[in-house]
Structures are given as C-alpha cells and as structure tokens.
C-alpha cells in the first residue's frame, strides 16, 4: 500500500475548510433540502466536489477499494455536516453530502484513468498541455468576473457605525458620509436607484468623523445594505487596518467574498482624533486616503481565486501571499506535467504569459505581482520534475 501522507494532509485541508467558524451567510439552506437555492447550486457543486475529489483520488491511488473510498467520503461528509450545526457561520444541508460523495467518486474514477493523464504519449501530452493552460486561464478569467460588483435593484439602507451581531461594534463616530458627493444618511435611502448607479460607476466613498478605540475584530464604520439585509458594501476598522468590501458576483453565486485591506492605515490616529476615510477606484485597483496618508494599488490579483472558495479569516491574513503563490502553482502544475518541447510548448508558454500579464488589466484585477509569477513558474517546474516519478506508478489493484 502506498504512502498515506497525502490523504492525511488533504483530510486536514477538508477539516480546516469546513469546520472553521465563519461570518453568517446571507441565506441558510434547510438541512433536509437537497437542491436548495438554485442561484448557489453551481457554487455548492463546484466547492464540495472540488474539496473531496483529491481525497477520493489519493485514497484510491493508495490502494483502497473503490466502494470503500466512496463510503469513507460519504461518512466523512455526514460527520462534517453534523458538526456544522454547532459552528457559527456554517450551514448544513444534504446537498453538501451529495456533492461531497460525488466528488469522492469522481476522484476514484480519475485515479482509475491515471495512466491516461499521468503518462500520456507525446501527441496527447501536447494537447493536454495546451488544455491545461487554457483551463488555468479560464480560472483566472473567472476570478476577475466573480470579483465584479453585483448590486441588486432594491431599497438601500445606510448605516453609520451600525451594531451587527456577527461583527464588532466601532466606538467612533460618523459625522458625514457621502458617495460621489451624494450624502448617505443612516436609514432607508429615498435615492436608492441613484446610489446603485453611483456604486456601479465606481463613485468615491467619503466618510468623516471621529476615531474610536481599536476594535479586536472587524467593526463597521459605514455600510450600505438592501431591503433583504444583504451587505452591499462595508467600510470598516480592524485593529489598525481599514477594510473595504462590496457585494460581488461571487457572493451572489454562493462563493466567498474576499476583502480589500489597507494594513496599518490607522496607525498614529488616536481615539477621538478627526478621521477622514476616502475610498476611490484608481487606474489599478483602489486608493484609500486616511486623513493625509494615501494607500494605493490595493485590490485583487489573479492569485485571489482560492479566497473565493475558502474565504479570508483575520487569523490567516499573513498567509495570503503564500496562498496566492500556492494557488498559481497548483493551476500551472498540469502544464509542467504534460509539457513537451515543440510548437505546442511555445503556444502554451505564450498563452500562459498572456493570461498572467495581459488578462488581469482587462478584467479589473491588479497586475500580477512577481511572487505570483514565480508561483506559476514553480508550479510548472514541479509538474515538469514530477515526470521522473512517473515510472513509480504501477497498476492499481
């Protein structure tokens, strides 16, 4: 039987991704509903199948019998869903069990065809290498699309340091808030349609007030919500950081929504000091102006795709660069695995460069930073070097 290290490692990934407390979602699906929330069904399928697929493949490659692997995946899913009843921000449903089990079964099927994609002959490898790059590029493009705004046509409500049960309360004071020069008072907004248009056009957010004590977690300074209590935008304070997030297509589709954060923007501003926060779109990302200091070049990169699946919790902020690196490495690993020198290799390289260097600016993302370019290269090299290990795979029992 082959080494169980990867199955054990991926089990840890599953438990970490499913049992860590989260902010409450907009809607909670009833447990006994199998296909609840058609808007979020695709996201649920992708997330749950993708999470359990590697486990199914790894256990099968480790020598486990197919039905035993599927049974383990199903029982693990049932245990996770039962535990989520008691975890803040987690929703349990039978649809998750169905998709998790399906992901395990697909992983088993992929393991059965390991010789087809792990040791392909040259022509097939060339086709697969281009397909792998196109798949990676599709994921990068989808990341940009999902991070675009999704502001519903509804009645909007302004909030000045609101008390929200799942967040901290900010002890400062808002004296004035505006969007593109239009004053946004607390409460229902009679100009909701104009506010929506301002948001879609990228109007600047301008909040003036007095600083409060540093909150221990994210505390909203200024918010806009709709009549269904869905968060449209939030400008908040987390320690010394200013945090901005808005409703994205990802959130509307059931994925997670990453945030934009200006680290240390409040450093040097004391309790009750005047506070001015302006958030505006720039040529590349966003600029945050906090009193007299401006922080620009903030936003999302192609490496943020993992955050749409797992979210970004405060305790893991320091890991974001490493996770972005790892995400790009995973996406470009198949290219290295199937790469063969020739015309197909040149085409795949050119496509990769286009996806990494040209695509981001056309879909509203920041230019790909050097660390993520290195991540893509590392993934390619890891796939290329793994060719030496291909001979170690024998026929599955």
N, C-alpha and C positions, 0 to 999 in steps of 0.2 A: 504494500500500500504506500502511495506517495505521501510526501510531507503534508501534514495538516496545517502548516503555518498560515498559508493564505486564507483558507476557510475560517480559521480562528480570527485572523486580522479582519476579515470582512464581516464576521459576526459582530466585532466591536464597532465597526462602521454603522451597521444596521441599528444596534442598540443606541449608539450615540445620536444617530439621525432621528430616531423615533421616540426616544424616552426623555430627551432634554426638554425642560419647560419652555414654552413659547408665549408670546403675546396672543390673546384670544383672537381667532379669525373672525371675519365678517359674518359668516354663517356657520352653523354647526349642523352636520348631517345626522339624522336619526340613525341609531345603530342598526335597526332592522331593515333599513332601506339599502338595497344592493346597488342601485344605479341612481343615487341622489345627485341633484344639482347638475343638469346637463352641461351648463357653462364650464363647470370644473371637472367634468368627467375625463376629458382628454388629459388634463394635468395630473389627475389622480392615477390614471393608467400609466402615463409615462414615468411618474415618480416612483410608483410602487413596483412596476415591472422592472425598471432600471435598477432599483435598490436590491432586489432579490435575485436578479439574473446572474450576477457574478458568483453568488453563493451556490446556486444550482450547478453552474459550470464547474466551479472549483471542487465541490464535493464529488461530482461525477468523475472528474479527472483524477481525484484522489482515490478512486476505486469503489465508491459507494454504488449500490444498485440503484437504478433509476427511480423505482417506486419508493424506495427508502428515502431518497433525496427529496422527492416531491412531498412526502409525508412530513419530513423534518421541516421543510419550508412552510408548509401549511400550519403545523403545530406552533412553530416559532411565531408566525403571523398572528395566530389566535392569542398567544400569550402576550404579544406586544399590544394588541388591540385591547385586551382586558386591562393591562397596566395603564393604558392611556386614559381610562376612566378616572384615574386619580391624579393625573398630571395636568397642571394648569396650562391652558392654551392648546391642549391636544384634543382631537375629536376622533372617536372610534366609530367604525362602520364596517358592515360586512363586505362592502365593495372593496375595501382595502385588503381584506383576507383573500378575496377572489383574485385581485390583481397581483398580490404578493405570491400566491400559489402559481399563477400563470407565469410570472417572472422566473420562478424556480424551474418550472417545466421547460420554458424556453432555454434557460441556461443548460439544462440537461441535454436538450436537442442540439445546441451549439457544440457541446462537448463531444457528442457523437460524431459530428462532422469536423472534428478538429483537424484531421489530415487535409481537408479541403482548403481551409483558410490558413493553417499554420505552415504547411509545406506545399504550397501550390507550384505547379510547373510555371516556366518563365512567362508565357503569354498571359496566363491567368493572373500571375503576380503583377504584371504591368497594368492590367485592367483594374485589379483590386487596389493598386497604389493610387491611381487617379480617383477611383471611387472613394478611397479613404480620405483623400484631400478634399474632395467635394463635400463629403459628409462633415468633415471638420469645419469647412467654410460655411455650410448650411447652419451648423450650430452657432457659429459666430454671428451670422446674419440674424438668426432667430433671437439671439441675445439682444441685439440692438432693437429689433421690432418689439420684443416683450417689454423692454425698458422705456418704450414710448408712453406718453400720457394717455389715460383713459378716464376722462371726466364725464360722468353721466349728466344728462339733461334733467335736472331735478332742482328742488328748492335747496339753497345752500344756507349754512349757518356759520357765522363767525364765532370764534372762541378766543378769549383773552385769558391766559393762564388758567384754562379750564381744569377742573378736577375730573380725571378719568380713572376709573377703578384699576385698570391694568398698568397705569403709569404713575410715576411720582408726581407730586404737586410742586410747582415752581413758586417760591415765596417772593418773587419780584413783582413788579407792577408794570402793566402796559398802559401807556398814556395815549398812544395813537398807532393805528395800523392801516396800511393802505396797499393797494395792488394796482400798479400802473398809474398812481396818482389818485385812484378812486378809494375813498375812505371805506374801510371794512369794520363796522361796529360789531360788538358781540350780539348774538341772537340771530333771528331769521333775517335774511337779506332780500329786500324787495327787488334788488337788481341782480338776481341770481344768474340770469342769462348773460348779462354783461360781464359778470365775474367769470363765468365759464369761458367766454370768449377771450377775456384778458389772460386767463390761465393758459389757454391753447396757444395764444400768441407769444407766450413767454414774457409777460409783463413782470417788472421787478416787484419784489415784496419788500416793504419798508415798515419796520416795527421800531417804535421809540418808547422808552420807558425808563424804569429804574431796575438795576440789577438786584437779584436776590441771593440768598445763601446758595452755595453749590449743592445741587441735589446729588444723591448717591446713585441715581439711575436716570434714565431719560424722563424729562419733565417738559410738557408742552408749554411753550411761550405764546404761540399764536397758531390757531388751527382753523381750517375750513372743513366742515362735514356736510353731508347731504341729508335729505329727509329720511333715508333709511339707515342713518347713523354710520355710514361708511366714511372712512377718513379720505378726504380729497387731498389735503396737504397738511403737513405738520412742520412747524419750525420750533425746535426745542433745545433744551440745555441738558447736557450730560456731563457732570463734573465741570471741566474747563472747556469742553467741546460744544460747538454749535452743530446741531443735526438738522438736516432738511430731508424730507421725504415726501413723495407725492404718489397719488394713485396711478399705477402703471397698468399696461395691458397684462403684465404677468400676474398682478394681484387680481385683476378682474377675471383671469382664466384659472385661478386656483393655485398659482405658483406663489413663491415668497417674493417679497419686495425689498431689495437692498436699499441702503440709505446713503446719503452724501454727507460727509462729516468734515468739518474744519477743526482739526486737532489743535487744542491749546488756544483757541481764538479768544477765550475769556480771561486768559492769564494776565494778571495785573489789574483787572477790573474788580473792585471791592464791592461788598454788599452796600446797596443804596446809591452807588455811583450811577451817573447817567449812562444809559445803554441805548445804542443805536445799532440795529442789525438790518442790513440790506442784502438781499439775495437776488442776483440777476444772471441771466444767461450771458455767456461770453462766446467768442469765436470758437473756443474749445472748452466745453463743459460749463461750469458755473464759477462766478466770483462771489465771495462772501465779504462784505465790508462790515467790520465790527468796530464801532467808534472810528478811529482814524486809521485802523490797520485793515489791509485788504488781503484776502487769501484767494488766489485764482488757480485755474487749472484743476478744479475739483469736478468729479463726476465719475462715470463708469467706463471701464475698459472692456475689451473682449474677454478678459480673464474673469469677469464677474459672473459668468454663466453658472458656476457652481452655487452662488448665493441665491439664485432663483429656485434651487432645489432644497438647500439646507437652511437658508436664511443666515443672518449675521447677528449673533448674540454678543452683548457687550464684553463678555469674558474672553472672546476669541478674536477681538479686533486686531491684536498683534500678529495673528496668523494669516491675515488676509493676503499679504504679498506671497507667502509660501503656498497658500491655497490657489491663488491665481496662477502661480508658476506650475503647480501640480495639475491644474485643470488643462492648461495649454499642453503640458507634456502628455497627458492622457489622450487628448484629441489628436495629437500628431504621432503618437506611438504606432498606429496601424500603417501610416505612410512609411516609416522606417522598416517595419516588419516585412512589407511587401516590395520595398524599393529594389529595382534592378537598373543598373546603368544602361542608358539608351535614350531614345527620343521621349518615351513615356516618362522617364525620370525628369528630363528637362521640363516637360509640360507640367508635371506635378510640382516641381520647385517654383516655377513661375506662378502657378495658381496659389501656392502657399504664400508667396511674397505679396501677391495681390490681396489675399484675404487678410493678411496681418498688417500691411502698410497702407493700403488704399481704401479698403472697405470701411474701416471704423469711421472716418470722417463723413462718409455718405449715409451712415445710419445713426448719426448723433452720438457716437462714442468718442472718447478721448483717443489720441494717438496711442498705439500700442507701446508701452514702456519697454525699456531694454530688458528688464527682468522677465517679462512675459515672452519676448522674442527668444531669450535664452531658454525659457521653459519649453517653447515649441521645438527648438533645436535639440534640447535634452531628450524630449520625447522621441524625436526622430532617431537620435543616436541610440537610445535604449532599444527601440524596435530593431534597428539595424544590428546591434550587437547580439540581440537575442537569437539571431539566425544560427549562432554557434550552438545554441541549446536545442535546436530542433531535433537533432538525432537522438536526444534522450527520451523522446516520447515513443513509447511502444503502443501496441494496440490495446484499446480499452477492454477490460474484462466484462 
